[in-house]
């Protein structure tokens, strides 16, 4: 198969005294992962987690590499299986899970490594790969932009702290202060010879120039083929929707500075070592924050031609599963399974018209932290492999699918994945990649990315700016009440692609031609949904399609939460759900009474117009929080009802379009589904029970009611993964009963 496959390993697992034995042991276990794959195949090494081994190289291959200690490791506890019972019972089981010897007792220290040793390891890995029949095996490394490795300061920062920009806490609920490697900063003079700068660092040398020169020297000395820019190296701030300045940049000039610095670094890396495969990591949080909060214009970087690979770090289990970290039961819900899918889709659209190869990260367990997804949530991991491998972009030339997979990590302490784990990973990855290559169309809604709208928002950043446009986060929430999202496209391609339902984020700044395309589609009965603050994020021509107007009003301070009540267009099957408290729109929204799904007094919040041929929705989205270590329900203002109602509304649009979707939505029955068709006429249906923190009772099963389009009702469904019975043949509505943490894949061959 023409697909890429990388595996991440930490250098501490290898023995510098016998690199050949280490290479033999690696290949004895992991050769099956690479067989049958004909794209880029390689290993990505962590050399002390940070960039210090590059920045501090003095030019002598016999130099010892400065590596961190082990106090940051949280490994050693055996995590297997689920935690059962209600929340209180599961929390007791979590405490029991981590009882016993502390992780420090199981820490694995680095050996004494030189740069020459690192080259010997790479040579041994390539030679062993050739003996396994795997040609052109790549040995790459990654760098993290923090000035420390799990709290241990790196040597280079003691001499040149100006290479890093520190930032403090600026947003309530966001992560604490830290730093990031800043390519645009200028360095102080330093006469110490370096591998790439034998005369030392001249006064005012840009940080990106130092790094590129040093990378060239290290790549030649160690024989490295690739470089991955990970956390706080690619984007300043990782794992949150906030950047160093908070929710938004101070101005557009900051974005220009940050983007130019990263572009110069990538260009310099290619000039210093032209053979280098350059890779970047996402932040793991919403893609809408890349440009507006971190100041990195990813599409511009991709178009300049010096970036080869972009990996969405979809560690959904590491952040979404509960009871897998010693210090906390709750995790980081906004980085969980469905959010990673939606962010992967938005990045896929950003990169779809560039040569950059884009793929997800497939997690296993961690080399430094305690979580262990492959052994605590294997069915959810299977869902992720299939969903993320089929996250497609609808282009005028057909579907563009992910180009490969980046597996992390390959070990937990000294323990490798066992043979069953490798067979599971290799089998699912190979089957998913082969199936994705045969995919003809993806059912359900399509996320629409607009670079023009994103640029317009960047230009408008200022005090009080809030377009309520976090489209991937918003859809990542709605698909928990099964809205079958699995595709994305770009606004300029709308006349040339088809979808059951196009979903837009903020639309201010759309050029006239694209507005005309959208208005024409609306007139033809195409299902369309518009998300964003109506006053600050939605183009008036599009809100006008639904007869919605906005006028300013000054809400009282105590009105951050208001009571929302059902309107005339409230989904009929949600009769058991009712009023809820939530943050209202920032302006007064007037809409025809018959179209209001819910409203805050006289202000509409969600509108649905299905009169005649029209099939339009408009949502001024209820904002939610980016808290860590809290249950998901807390992030959703304490009540998920508005998000389930919005999901039911969009599923109602799919029903009018005669498309696949949920037949009913129940706030208490979360579940995620997707479906696609193949070139041979077959159909695939994927379902997952993925959520934690919405309910506290012991019943963790979930029940989904789905509506099939007429063409699928004759399907003879068969199970293609999981232990859930297949749906019956000939039904227009089907029910899928998912066990706790369960997933299911069904196939229909026609």
C-alpha positions as CSV (number, residue, x, y, z in Angstrom):
1,X,0.0,0.0,0.0
2,X,1.2,3.5,-0.8
3,X,1.0,4.8,2.7
4,X,3.5,6.2,5.2
5,X,4.2,4.7,8.6
6,X,6.4,6.0,11.4
7,X,7.1,4.7,14.9
8,X,8.2,7.0,17.8
9,X,10.8,5.7,20.3
10,X,12.9,7.3,23.0
11,X,16.6,6.9,22.9
12,X,16.7,5.6,26.5
13,X,15.2,2.3,25.3
14,X,18.4,1.6,23.1
15,X,21.7,0.4,24.5
16,X,24.7,2.5,23.4
17,X,27.0,-0.3,24.3
18,X,25.3,-2.7,21.9
19,X,23.3,-0.9,19.3
20,X,23.2,-3.9,17.1
21,X,21.4,-6.0,19.7
22,X,19.0,-3.1,20.3
23,X,18.3,-2.9,16.5
24,X,17.8,-6.7,16.4
25,X,15.3,-6.6,19.2
26,X,13.4,-3.7,17.7
27,X,13.1,-5.4,14.3
28,X,12.2,-8.8,15.8
29,X,9.1,-7.1,17.2
30,X,8.2,-4.3,14.8
31,X,9.0,-5.6,11.3
32,X,5.3,-6.6,10.8
33,X,4.2,-3.0,11.2
34,X,6.3,-1.9,8.1
35,X,5.7,-4.8,5.8
36,X,3.3,-4.2,2.9
37,X,3.8,-0.4,3.2
38,X,5.5,1.4,0.4
39,X,5.5,5.1,1.4
40,X,7.9,6.7,3.9
41,X,8.8,4.2,6.6
42,X,10.9,5.1,9.6
43,X,11.5,5.7,13.2
44,X,11.4,9.0,15.0
45,X,13.8,9.2,18.0
46,X,13.4,11.3,21.1
47,X,16.9,12.3,22.1
48,X,16.3,13.8,25.5
49,X,12.9,15.2,24.4
50,X,14.3,18.7,23.8
51,X,16.4,20.4,21.1
52,X,19.4,20.7,23.3
53,X,21.4,17.9,21.5
54,X,21.1,20.0,18.3
55,X,21.7,23.4,19.8
56,X,24.7,22.3,22.0
57,X,26.6,20.2,19.4
58,X,30.2,21.4,19.3
59,X,31.3,19.6,16.1
60,X,33.1,16.6,17.6
61,X,31.2,13.3,17.0
62,X,32.8,11.9,20.2
63,X,31.0,14.6,22.3
64,X,28.7,13.1,24.9
65,X,25.1,14.1,24.5
66,X,23.6,15.8,27.5
67,X,20.4,13.9,28.4
68,X,17.9,14.5,31.2
69,X,17.3,12.4,34.3
70,X,14.3,10.3,35.0
71,X,12.4,12.3,37.6
72,X,9.8,13.2,34.9
73,X,8.9,9.6,34.1
74,X,5.5,8.2,35.3
75,X,5.8,4.6,34.2
76,X,5.7,1.3,35.9
77,X,2.1,0.9,37.0
78,X,0.2,-1.8,35.1
79,X,-2.9,-0.3,33.5
80,X,-5.1,-3.0,32.0
81,X,-8.8,-3.1,31.2
82,X,-11.7,-0.7,32.1
83,X,-12.7,0.8,35.4
84,X,-16.3,-0.3,36.0
85,X,-19.1,1.0,38.1
86,X,-20.4,4.5,38.7
87,X,-18.1,7.5,38.9
88,X,-17.4,7.1,42.6
89,X,-16.6,3.4,42.2
90,X,-14.4,4.1,39.3
91,X,-12.5,6.7,41.2
92,X,-11.9,4.2,44.0
93,X,-10.6,1.7,41.4
94,X,-8.3,4.4,40.0
95,X,-6.7,5.0,43.4
96,X,-6.2,1.3,43.8
97,X,-4.7,1.1,40.3
98,X,-1.9,3.5,41.2
99,X,-1.3,2.1,44.7
100,X,2.1,0.6,45.3
101,X,5.7,1.5,44.3
102,X,5.9,5.0,42.8
103,X,6.9,5.4,39.1
104,X,10.4,6.5,40.1
105,X,11.1,2.9,41.1
106,X,10.5,1.8,37.5
107,X,12.3,4.7,35.8
108,X,14.7,3.9,32.9
109,X,17.7,6.1,32.6
110,X,19.6,7.1,29.5
111,X,22.9,5.4,28.8
112,X,26.0,7.3,27.9
113,X,25.5,8.4,24.3
114,X,27.8,10.3,21.9
115,X,26.9,11.7,18.5
116,X,29.0,8.9,17.0
117,X,26.9,6.3,18.9
118,X,23.7,7.9,17.5
119,X,25.0,7.4,14.0
120,X,26.0,3.8,14.7
121,X,22.4,3.2,15.9
122,X,20.9,4.7,12.8
123,X,23.2,2.6,10.6
124,X,22.3,-0.5,12.5
125,X,18.6,0.2,12.2
126,X,18.8,0.7,8.4
127,X,20.9,-2.4,7.9
128,X,18.5,-4.5,9.9
129,X,15.7,-3.0,7.9
130,X,17.3,-4.1,4.6
131,X,17.7,-7.6,6.0
132,X,14.0,-7.5,6.7
133,X,13.2,-6.5,3.1
134,X,12.5,-2.9,4.0
135,X,14.4,-0.5,1.7
136,X,15.0,3.2,2.3
137,X,14.2,3.1,6.0
138,X,14.4,6.5,7.6
139,X,15.9,7.5,10.9
140,X,14.5,10.8,12.1
141,X,14.4,12.7,15.4
142,X,12.1,15.1,17.1
143,X,12.6,18.3,19.0
144,X,10.3,19.9,21.7
145,X,10.4,23.7,22.1
146,X,10.3,23.9,25.8
147,X,13.3,25.1,27.8
148,X,13.1,22.0,30.0
149,X,12.5,18.2,29.8
150,X,9.6,17.3,32.1
151,X,10.8,20.1,34.5
152,X,14.6,19.6,34.1
153,X,16.2,22.7,32.5
154,X,18.3,22.0,29.4
155,X,22.0,23.1,29.2
156,X,21.6,25.4,26.2
157,X,19.1,27.6,28.0
158,X,21.6,28.5,30.7
159,X,23.8,30.2,28.1
160,X,21.1,31.5,25.8
161,X,17.7,32.0,27.5
162,X,16.9,34.6,24.8
163,X,16.3,31.7,22.4
164,X,13.1,31.0,24.3
165,X,10.1,33.4,24.8
166,X,8.4,33.0,28.2
167,X,4.8,33.7,28.7
168,X,2.5,33.8,31.7
169,X,-1.0,32.8,32.5
170,X,-3.4,35.2,30.5
171,X,-6.6,33.2,30.2
172,X,-8.7,31.7,33.1
173,X,-8.7,27.9,33.0
174,X,-5.8,27.6,30.6
175,X,-2.5,26.0,31.2
176,X,0.1,27.7,33.5
177,X,3.1,29.7,32.3
178,X,5.8,28.2,30.2
179,X,8.0,29.1,27.3
180,X,8.5,28.3,23.6
181,X,11.4,28.1,21.2
182,X,11.2,31.4,19.3
183,X,12.9,31.3,15.9
184,X,12.5,35.1,15.4
185,X,14.4,36.1,18.5
186,X,18.0,37.4,18.3
187,X,20.9,35.8,20.1
188,X,23.7,37.3,22.2
189,X,27.2,36.9,21.0
190,X,28.9,33.7,22.2
191,X,32.5,32.8,21.1
192,X,32.1,29.1,22.0
193,X,32.6,27.0,18.8
194,X,29.6,25.0,17.6
195,X,29.2,22.3,15.0
196,X,27.4,24.5,12.5
197,X,29.1,27.8,13.6
198,X,32.8,27.1,14.2
199,X,33.5,30.7,15.0
200,X,30.7,30.9,17.5
201,X,27.5,32.9,17.6
202,X,27.7,36.5,16.3
203,X,25.7,39.2,18.1
204,X,22.1,39.4,16.8
205,X,22.1,36.1,14.9
206,X,18.5,35.0,14.5
207,X,17.6,31.9,16.4
208,X,16.3,30.2,13.2
209,X,19.8,30.7,11.6
210,X,21.5,29.1,14.6
211,X,19.1,26.1,14.6
212,X,19.5,25.5,10.8
213,X,23.3,25.6,11.0
214,X,23.3,23.2,13.9
215,X,20.8,20.9,12.3
216,X,23.0,20.6,9.3
217,X,26.0,19.7,11.4
218,X,24.1,17.1,13.5
219,X,22.3,15.6,10.5
220,X,25.7,15.0,8.8
221,X,27.4,13.7,12.0
222,X,24.5,11.4,13.0
223,X,23.2,10.4,9.6
224,X,19.7,11.6,10.4
225,X,17.0,11.6,7.6
226,X,14.2,13.6,9.2
227,X,13.2,16.2,11.7
228,X,9.9,16.5,13.6
229,X,9.1,19.8,15.2
230,X,6.9,18.9,18.1
231,X,5.2,20.9,21.0
232,X,6.1,24.6,21.3
233,X,8.5,24.2,18.3
234,X,5.9,24.2,15.6
235,X,3.2,26.2,17.4
236,X,4.2,28.3,20.5
237,X,1.6,26.8,22.8
238,X,0.3,23.2,22.8
239,X,-2.7,21.3,24.2
240,X,-5.1,24.3,24.5
241,X,-7.1,26.7,22.4
242,X,-5.1,29.5,23.9
243,X,-1.9,31.0,22.6
244,X,0.8,32.7,24.7
245,X,-1.4,35.9,24.7
246,X,-4.7,34.2,25.5
247,X,-7.6,33.4,23.2
248,X,-6.4,35.7,20.5
249,X,-3.2,37.4,19.3
250,X,-2.6,41.0,20.2
251,X,-2.6,41.9,16.5
252,X,-2.0,40.6,13.0
253,X,1.6,41.8,13.0
254,X,2.4,39.1,15.7
255,X,1.1,36.4,13.3
256,X,3.3,37.7,10.6
257,X,6.3,37.6,12.9
258,X,5.7,34.1,14.2
259,X,4.9,32.7,10.7
260,X,7.9,34.3,9.1
261,X,10.2,32.9,11.9
262,X,9.0,29.4,11.5
263,X,9.1,29.6,7.7
264,X,12.7,30.8,7.9
265,X,13.6,27.9,10.2
266,X,12.2,25.3,7.8
267,X,13.8,26.9,4.8
268,X,17.1,27.0,6.7
269,X,16.8,23.3,7.7
270,X,16.3,22.4,4.0
271,X,19.2,24.5,2.9
272,X,21.5,23.1,5.6
273,X,20.5,19.4,4.9
274,X,18.5,19.2,1.7
275,X,17.7,15.5,2.2
276,X,15.8,16.2,5.4
277,X,12.2,15.2,5.6
278,X,10.7,18.0,7.6
279,X,7.7,17.3,9.9
280,X,5.4,19.4,12.1
281,X,3.1,18.5,15.0
282,X,-0.3,20.1,15.6
283,X,-1.1,21.6,19.0
284,X,-3.7,18.8,19.6
285,X,-6.3,21.6,20.2
286,X,-8.6,23.4,17.8
287,X,-7.2,24.3,14.4
288,X,-9.0,27.6,14.6
289,X,-6.3,28.7,17.2
290,X,-3.3,28.0,14.9
291,X,-3.4,31.4,13.2
292,X,-5.6,33.5,15.6
293,X,-4.0,32.4,18.9
294,X,-0.6,31.0,18.1
295,X,0.2,33.2,15.1
296,X,1.1,30.4,12.7
297,X,-0.4,30.5,9.2
298,X,-0.1,26.8,8.5
299,X,-1.3,27.0,4.9
300,X,1.3,29.6,4.0
301,X,4.0,27.5,5.6
302,X,2.8,24.5,3.6
303,X,2.7,26.4,0.3
304,X,6.3,27.7,0.7
305,X,7.5,24.2,0.0
306,X,9.8,23.4,2.9
307,X,7.4,21.3,5.0
308,X,7.0,17.7,3.9
309,X,4.7,16.2,6.6
310,X,2.2,17.5,9.1
311,X,1.0,15.2,11.9
312,X,-2.1,15.9,13.9
313,X,-1.2,14.7,17.4
314,X,-4.5,12.9,17.9
315,X,-3.7,11.5,21.4
316,X,-7.4,11.2,22.1
317,X,-7.1,8.4,24.6
318,X,-4.2,9.9,26.4
319,X,-6.3,13.0,27.0
320,X,-9.8,11.7,26.9
321,X,-9.7,8.5,29.0
322,X,-10.2,8.7,32.8
323,X,-8.3,7.1,35.6
324,X,-5.1,6.7,33.5
325,X,-3.0,9.4,35.3
326,X,-1.8,9.1,38.8
327,X,-2.3,12.8,39.7
328,X,-5.9,13.1,38.4
329,X,-8.9,10.9,37.6
330,X,-10.4,13.4,35.1
331,X,-8.3,14.3,32.1
332,X,-8.5,16.9,29.3
333,X,-11.9,16.2,27.7
334,X,-11.6,18.9,25.0
335,X,-8.7,16.9,23.5
336,X,-10.7,13.7,23.4
337,X,-11.8,11.3,20.6
338,X,-14.4,13.4,18.7
339,X,-12.5,16.7,19.1
340,X,-9.4,15.1,17.5
341,X,-11.4,13.9,14.6
342,X,-12.9,17.3,13.9
343,X,-9.5,19.1,14.2
344,X,-7.9,16.5,11.9
345,X,-10.6,17.3,9.4
346,X,-10.0,21.0,9.6
347,X,-6.3,20.6,9.2
348,X,-6.9,18.3,6.2
349,X,-8.9,21.1,4.5
350,X,-6.1,23.6,5.3
351,X,-3.5,21.4,3.7
352,X,-5.6,19.9,0.9
353,X,-4.3,22.1,-1.9
354,X,-0.7,21.8,-0.9
355,X,2.0,19.0,-1.4
356,X,2.3,18.4,2.4
357,X,1.6,14.8,3.5
358,X,-0.9,14.8,6.3
359,X,-1.8,12.1,8.8
360,X,-3.0,11.3,12.3
361,X,-1.1,10.0,15.3
362,X,-2.1,6.5,16.4
363,X,-1.4,6.1,20.1
364,X,-0.4,3.0,22.0
365,X,1.2,3.8,25.4
366,X,3.7,6.4,26.5
367,X,7.4,6.3,27.1
368,X,7.2,8.9,29.9
369,X,3.6,9.0,31.2
370,X,1.3,6.4,32.7
371,X,-1.5,6.2,30.3
372,X,-1.9,3.0,28.2
373,X,-4.7,3.3,25.6
374,X,-4.0,0.1,23.7
375,X,-4.6,-1.9,26.9
376,X,-7.3,0.2,28.6
377,X,-9.4,1.2,25.7
378,X,-8.6,-1.0,22.6
379,X,-12.0,-0.8,21.1
380,X,-11.9,3.0,21.1
381,X,-8.5,2.8,19.6
382,X,-9.9,0.6,16.8
383,X,-12.5,3.3,16.2
384,X,-9.8,6.0,16.0
385,X,-7.7,4.0,13.5
386,X,-10.7,3.6,11.2
387,X,-12.2,7.1,11.7
388,X,-8.9,9.0,11.4
389,X,-7.8,6.9,8.4
390,X,-11.0,7.9,6.6
391,X,-11.1,11.6,7.5
392,X,-11.4,12.8,3.9
393,X,-11.4,16.1,2.1
394,X,-13.8,16.5,-0.8
395,X,-11.9,18.1,-3.6
396,X,-12.7,18.8,-7.3
397,X,-10.4,15.8,-8.0
398,X,-12.1,13.4,-5.6
399,X,-11.4,12.5,-2.0
400,X,-8.0,13.2,-0.5
401,X,-7.4,10.8,2.4
402,X,-4.6,10.7,5.1
403,X,-1.2,9.8,3.7
404,X,-0.2,7.5,6.5
405,X,0.1,7.1,10.3
406,X,2.5,8.2,13.0
407,X,2.5,5.6,15.8
408,X,3.5,6.7,19.3
409,X,5.0,5.3,21.4
410,X,6.7,2.0,20.6
411,X,7.6,1.3,24.3
412,X,6.6,2.0,27.9
413,X,9.8,2.0,29.9
414,X,11.7,-1.0,28.7
415,X,8.6,-2.9,27.6
416,X,7.8,-3.1,23.9
417,X,4.3,-3.8,22.6
418,X,3.8,-7.5,22.6
419,X,3.1,-9.6,19.5
420,X,-0.7,-9.4,19.9
421,X,-0.5,-5.6,20.2
422,X,1.6,-5.5,17.0
423,X,-0.7,-7.8,15.2
424,X,-3.7,-5.7,16.3
425,X,-2.1,-2.4,15.2
426,X,-0.7,-3.7,12.0
427,X,-3.9,-5.5,11.0
428,X,-6.2,-2.6,11.8
429,X,-3.9,0.0,10.2
430,X,-3.4,-2.0,7.0
431,X,-7.1,-2.8,6.7
432,X,-8.1,0.8,7.3
433,X,-5.6,2.2,4.8
434,X,-6.6,-0.3,2.2
435,X,-10.3,0.5,2.7
436,X,-9.7,4.2,2.6
437,X,-8.0,3.8,-0.8
438,X,-11.2,2.3,-2.1
439,X,-13.5,4.9,-0.6
440,X,-15.7,6.6,-3.2
441,X,-17.8,9.0,-1.0
442,X,-18.3,9.9,2.6
443,X,-21.9,10.3,3.9
444,X,-23.1,13.0,6.3
445,X,-22.1,16.6,6.9
446,X,-19.0,18.2,5.6
447,X,-17.0,20.8,7.5
448,X,-16.3,23.8,5.3
449,X,-13.0,25.7,5.8
450,X,-12.6,29.2,4.5
451,X,-9.1,30.8,4.4
452,X,-10.7,34.1,3.4
453,X,-12.9,34.2,6.4
454,X,-10.1,33.1,8.7
455,X,-7.9,35.9,7.4
456,X,-10.7,38.5,7.8
457,X,-11.1,37.5,11.4
458,X,-7.4,37.9,12.0
459,X,-7.6,41.4,10.6
460,X,-10.4,42.3,13.0
461,X,-8.8,41.1,16.3
462,X,-9.2,43.7,19.0
463,X,-10.8,44.3,22.4
464,X,-14.1,42.4,22.7
465,X,-13.5,40.4,19.5
466,X,-15.3,37.0,19.6
467,X,-16.8,35.5,16.4
468,X,-17.7,32.3,18.3
469,X,-16.0,30.5,15.6
470,X,-14.4,27.3,16.8
471,X,-16.0,25.2,14.1
472,X,-13.9,22.0,14.8
473,X,-14.5,22.1,18.5
474,X,-18.2,22.8,18.0
475,X,-18.7,20.0,15.5
476,X,-16.5,17.8,17.8
477,X,-19.1,18.3,20.4
478,X,-22.2,17.8,18.2
479,X,-21.0,14.5,16.8
480,X,-21.3,13.0,20.2
481,X,-25.1,12.8,19.6
482,X,-24.6,10.9,16.5
483,X,-24.1,13.5,13.8
484,X,-22.1,11.5,11.2
485,X,-19.2,13.9,10.4
486,X,-16.2,12.4,8.5
487,X,-15.4,14.9,5.7
488,X,-14.2,18.5,5.0
489,X,-13.8,20.8,2.1
490,X,-12.8,24.3,1.2
491,X,-15.2,27.1,0.5
492,X,-13.8,27.8,-3.0
493,X,-14.6,24.2,-4.0
494,X,-18.3,24.3,-3.1
495,X,-19.6,24.4,-6.7
496,X,-17.5,21.3,-7.6
497,X,-18.2,18.9,-4.7
498,X,-21.3,17.4,-3.1
499,X,-22.3,16.8,0.5
500,X,-25.4,15.8,2.4
501,X,-24.9,19.0,4.5
502,X,-22.3,21.7,4.4
503,X,-21.4,23.3,7.8
504,X,-19.7,26.7,7.9
505,X,-17.9,28.5,10.7
506,X,-17.6,32.3,10.6
507,X,-18.4,33.6,7.2
508,X,-17.5,37.3,7.5
509,X,-14.9,38.1,4.8
510,X,-16.1,35.6,2.3
511,X,-15.5,37.0,-1.3
512,X,-18.5,37.8,-3.4
513,X,-18.1,34.8,-5.6
514,X,-18.2,32.4,-2.7
515,X,-21.3,34.1,-1.2
516,X,-23.0,33.8,-4.6
517,X,-22.2,30.1,-4.7
518,X,-23.7,29.6,-1.2
519,X,-26.8,31.5,-2.0
520,X,-27.2,29.5,-5.2
521,X,-26.9,26.2,-3.3
522,X,-29.5,27.4,-0.7
523,X,-31.9,28.2,-3.5
524,X,-31.4,24.6,-4.9
525,X,-32.4,23.1,-1.6
526,X,-28.9,22.1,-0.5
527,X,-28.7,21.6,3.3
528,X,-26.5,24.3,4.8
529,X,-25.7,25.2,8.4
530,X,-24.0,28.4,9.6
531,X,-22.2,28.6,13.0
532,X,-20.8,31.7,14.5
533,X,-21.8,34.9,16.4
534,X,-24.4,36.4,14.1
535,X,-23.1,40.0,14.6
536,X,-19.4,39.2,14.6
537,X,-19.0,36.0,12.6
538,X,-21.9,35.5,10.2
539,X,-22.1,37.4,6.9
540,X,-25.4,39.3,6.8
541,X,-26.2,38.0,3.4
542,X,-26.2,34.5,4.9
543,X,-28.1,35.2,8.1
544,X,-30.5,37.0,5.8
545,X,-31.3,33.8,4.0
546,X,-33.0,32.7,7.2
547,X,-34.6,36.0,7.9
548,X,-32.3,36.5,11.0
549,X,-31.2,40.0,12.0
550,X,-29.0,41.2,14.8
551,X,-29.2,44.4,16.9
552,X,-26.8,45.4,19.7
553,X,-27.9,45.0,23.3
554,X,-26.0,45.3,26.6
555,X,-26.5,42.2,28.7
556,X,-26.3,42.7,32.4
557,X,-23.2,41.2,34.1
558,X,-25.4,38.7,35.9
559,X,-26.8,37.5,32.6
560,X,-23.8,35.4,31.6
561,X,-26.1,32.4,32.0
562,X,-29.8,32.7,30.9
563,X,-32.7,30.3,30.6
564,X,-33.2,29.0,27.1
565,X,-36.6,27.6,26.2
566,X,-37.8,25.5,23.3
567,X,-39.3,27.2,20.2
568,X,-41.6,26.1,17.4
569,X,-38.8,24.3,15.5
570,X,-37.7,22.2,18.6
571,X,-37.0,18.6,17.4
572,X,-40.2,16.6,18.1
573,X,-38.3,13.5,19.4
574,X,-36.6,15.7,22.1
575,X,-39.8,16.3,23.9
576,X,-38.4,14.8,27.1
577,X,-35.7,17.5,27.1
578,X,-36.6,21.1,27.7
579,X,-35.3,24.4,29.0
580,X,-31.7,24.8,29.9
581,X,-29.3,27.5,31.2
582,X,-26.5,28.6,28.9
583,X,-24.6,31.8,27.8
584,X,-26.8,33.7,25.4
585,X,-25.8,35.4,22.1
586,X,-23.8,38.6,22.5
587,X,-26.5,40.5,20.5
588,X,-30.3,40.4,20.1
589,X,-31.2,38.0,17.3
590,X,-34.6,38.3,15.7
591,X,-35.9,35.4,13.6
592,X,-39.3,34.3,12.3
593,X,-41.1,32.6,15.2
594,X,-41.7,29.4,13.2
595,X,-38.0,28.8,12.7
596,X,-36.7,29.2,16.3
597,X,-35.4,26.0,17.8
598,X,-34.6,27.6,21.1
599,X,-34.3,31.1,22.3
600,X,-33.4,33.3,25.3
601,X,-36.5,35.3,25.8
602,X,-36.9,37.3,22.6
603,X,-33.4,36.4,21.4
604,X,-33.1,33.4,19.1
605,X,-30.2,31.0,19.7
606,X,-30.7,28.3,17.1
607,X,-32.8,28.7,13.9
608,X,-34.0,26.1,11.4
609,X,-35.8,27.0,8.1
610,X,-37.2,24.0,6.2
611,X,-40.0,25.8,4.4
612,X,-40.5,24.7,0.8
613,X,-37.1,23.6,-0.7
614,X,-35.1,25.4,2.0
615,X,-33.0,23.4,4.4
616,X,-31.0,25.9,6.4
617,X,-29.8,26.2,10.0
618,X,-28.1,29.0,11.8
619,X,-26.6,28.7,15.3
620,X,-25.0,31.3,17.5
621,X,-23.1,28.6,19.3
622,X,-23.2,28.3,23.1
623,X,-19.6,28.7,24.2
624,X,-17.9,26.2,26.4
625,X,-14.7,26.0,28.4
626,X,-11.2,24.7,27.9
627,X,-10.6,23.3,31.4
628,X,-8.3,20.4,32.3
629,X,-9.0,17.8,34.9
630,X,-12.7,18.3,35.0
631,X,-15.6,16.1,33.6
632,X,-16.8,17.0,30.1
633,X,-20.2,18.1,31.5
634,X,-18.5,20.9,33.4
635,X,-16.9,22.2,30.2
636,X,-20.4,22.3,28.6
637,X,-21.7,24.8,31.2
638,X,-23.0,21.9,33.4
639,X,-25.6,20.8,30.8
640,X,-25.0,19.2,27.4
641,X,-28.6,19.9,26.2
642,X,-27.9,22.8,23.8
643,X,-25.3,20.7,22.0
644,X,-27.6,17.6,21.7
645,X,-30.4,19.9,20.4
646,X,-28.0,21.4,17.8
647,X,-27.0,17.8,16.8
648,X,-30.7,16.8,16.5
649,X,-31.4,19.9,14.4
650,X,-28.6,19.1,11.9
651,X,-29.7,15.5,11.8
652,X,-33.2,16.8,10.9
653,X,-31.6,18.6,8.0
654,X,-30.0,15.2,6.9
655,X,-33.5,13.6,7.2
656,X,-35.0,16.1,4.8
657,X,-32.1,15.5,2.4
658,X,-32.8,11.7,2.6
659,X,-29.3,11.1,4.0
660,X,-27.8,8.9,6.6
661,X,-28.1,10.2,10.2
662,X,-29.6,9.8,13.6
663,X,-33.3,8.9,13.7
664,X,-33.5,10.1,17.2
665,X,-31.2,12.0,19.6
666,X,-31.2,11.4,23.3
667,X,-29.2,13.7,25.5
668,X,-28.4,10.7,27.8
669,X,-27.3,8.4,24.9
670,X,-24.1,9.8,23.4
671,X,-22.4,7.9,20.6
672,X,-20.4,8.7,17.4
673,X,-21.1,7.3,14.0
674,X,-19.8,7.7,10.4
675,X,-20.4,6.0,7.1
676,X,-18.9,5.9,3.7
677,X,-19.3,4.1,0.3
678,X,-16.7,2.3,-1.7
679,X,-15.9,2.1,-5.4
680,X,-17.2,-1.5,-5.5
681,X,-20.6,-0.3,-4.2
682,X,-20.0,-1.5,-0.6
683,X,-20.9,0.5,2.5
684,X,-19.1,0.8,5.8
685,X,-20.7,2.0,9.0
686,X,-18.6,2.8,12.1
687,X,-19.9,3.5,15.6
688,X,-18.1,4.3,18.9
689,X,-19.1,4.6,22.5
690,X,-16.4,7.2,23.3
691,X,-17.5,9.6,26.0
692,X,-16.5,10.1,29.7
693,X,-17.8,12.7,32.1
694,X,-21.3,13.2,30.8
695,X,-23.0,10.8,33.2
696,X,-22.1,9.4,36.6
697,X,-24.2,6.3,36.8
698,X,-22.9,2.7,36.4
699,X,-24.7,2.0,33.1
700,X,-22.0,2.9,30.5
701,X,-23.7,1.2,27.6
702,X,-25.1,3.4,24.9
703,X,-27.9,2.9,22.4
704,X,-28.1,4.6,19.0
705,X,-31.1,4.9,16.7
706,X,-30.0,5.5,13.1
707,X,-31.8,6.3,9.8
708,X,-30.6,4.6,6.6
709,X,-31.0,6.1,3.1
710,X,-33.2,4.0,0.8
711,X,-30.2,2.7,-1.2
712,X,-28.7,1.1,2.0
713,X,-31.9,-0.6,3.2
714,X,-31.3,-3.7,1.2
715,X,-27.8,-4.2,2.8
716,X,-26.9,-7.5,4.3
717,X,-24.8,-6.1,7.1
718,X,-21.9,-8.1,8.5
719,X,-19.5,-7.4,11.4
720,X,-16.1,-6.2,10.3
721,X,-14.8,-5.3,13.7
722,X,-16.0,-5.4,17.3
723,X,-18.4,-7.8,19.0
724,X,-21.6,-5.9,18.3
725,X,-24.3,-7.8,16.3
726,X,-24.9,-6.4,12.8
727,X,-28.1,-4.5,12.0
728,X,-30.9,-6.4,10.3
729,X,-31.4,-6.4,6.5
730,X,-34.3,-4.4,5.0
731,X,-34.7,-1.9,7.9
732,X,-35.1,1.9,7.3
733,X,-34.1,2.5,11.0
734,X,-31.6,0.5,12.9
735,X,-30.5,0.3,16.5
736,X,-26.9,-0.2,17.6
737,X,-26.2,-1.2,21.2
738,X,-22.7,-0.4,22.2
739,X,-21.0,-1.9,25.2
740,X,-18.9,0.3,27.6
741,X,-16.0,1.8,25.7
742,X,-17.1,-0.3,22.7
743,X,-16.9,0.3,18.9
744,X,-18.3,-1.5,15.9
745,X,-17.6,-1.6,12.2
746,X,-20.2,-3.0,9.8
747,X,-19.8,-3.8,6.1
748,X,-22.3,-4.2,3.4
749,X,-21.1,-5.7,0.1
750,X,-23.5,-4.9,-2.8
